Amino acid sequence: MSIFSIGATLVGLSALFGYLNHRFLHLPHTIGLVVIALVASLSIIAFDLIEPSVQIGQRVTGVLRQIDFNETLMRGMLSFMLFAGALHADFSALKSRRLTIGIMAVLGTLISTFVVGALMWFLLGFFGLEIPFIWALVFGALISPTDPVAVLSLFKTVEVPSTLQAKMAGESLFNDGVGVVVFTVVVAIALGGEQGGSMNALDVIKLFLNEAVGGVALGLAAGYIGYRAMHGIDEPSLEVLITLALVMVTYAVALALHMSGPIAVVVAGLFIGNRGVKYAMSDRTREDVLTFWTLMDEILNSVLFLLIGLEVLVVAEDIRYLGFALVAIPVTLFARALSVTIPITILSRWQIFTKGAIPVLIWGGLRGGIAVALALSLPDMKYRAAILSITYGVVLFSIIVQGLTVKPLVERMVR
């Protein structure tokens, strides 16, 4: 199939499944897409078991394999969705809580990475799946960050107090970038060890600084250039084009310079969403820019969550590992609890937190497509199939179970 045909199929299925969900299931849009796509995928698998000669599953899987999920998300869709999320974020609320957001994004991600890695290494070995500690740590790094796409989509259906929403949105926007950086570092260490090389502490620090600090610097520079370009004109369609070019060029430059693309576009989005919207856009331009990015976000969200539901056809070839996801689910929740409780306990000496903040932050820290994309980006090695299957199981639980139950939790714990 051509790229256009694949795109047409995905958008068409997103529209169809979205319609079915709206008419019959009445679930939140993104969760409904995952559920219907998952049911469709499982139905195809079941049909293949009944009538193996038809091989419909093999045909559909062949189409899905033409879509490189990691390339599509991490080097394409993610840049637009992160920029849209940052553009609509309340910058003043994020700024006033920058210490909390920063500590939770960095310290929380590191705590979760090591807790998940250590516990999964022990428990998988206990249940008969021997995996080196460094690769268990790789799983911890890719599953620890909360997914900004999933978390921000949650706010469209769940009314969360503004102070708590700012913490959750800010953490998810930045710990995504931090998580990708940590994942990059840990994978580099793992591959270096397997290939007989090694990374010393200085190499790790250099890699981290280039990815994280470089991403922030690039995002600020790109945001300022975009701001200055829009400040001197008043042409809505051109200014929409400038923001689109800003995202694509910034992300492409970040990838070329081995900087964090997610961090760069988030910083650029916050810059444009704060200074650009206020000082560089007329009322008409502001409406056009924000409407364009809202629609872009909605369309890409729909396609992403559809793909998450359909990817079971790819993962199903290693279905034997999905049982280990039942072990990973409580482990990731326990690690999430520690990564939230420890920073908040430290910060509570100087700050007052919203009632019920800890349980909502724990349960509302959803995992999504980024974790699956990172798992798919792993090189072809002995433990890849296990890590991918376990990751997929945790992500499905997070989106469907946590996503559907966080609203009553908020109503009970916060209000």
Secondary structure, 3 states (H helix, E strand, C coil): CCHHHHHHHHHHHHHHHHHHHHHHHCCCHHHHHHHHHHHHHHHHHHHHHHCCCCCHHHHHHHHHHCCCHHHHHHHHHHHHHHHHHHHHCCHHHHHHCHHHHHHHHHHHHHHHHHHHHHHHHHHHHHCCCCCCHHHHHHHHHHHCCCCHHHHHHHCCCCCCCHHHHHHHHHHHHHHHHHHHHHHHHHHHHHHHHHCCCCCCHHHHHHHHHHHHHHHHHHHHHHHHHHHHHHHCCCCHHHHHHHHHHHHHHHHHHHHHCCCCHHHHHHHHHHHHHHHHHHHCCCHHHHHHHHHHHHHHHHHHHHHHHHHHHHCHHHHHHHHHHHHHHHHHHHHHHHHHHHHHHHHHHHHCCCCCCCCCHHHHHHHCCCCCHHHHHHHHCCCCCCCHHHHHHHHHHHHHHHHHHHHHHHHHHHHHHCC
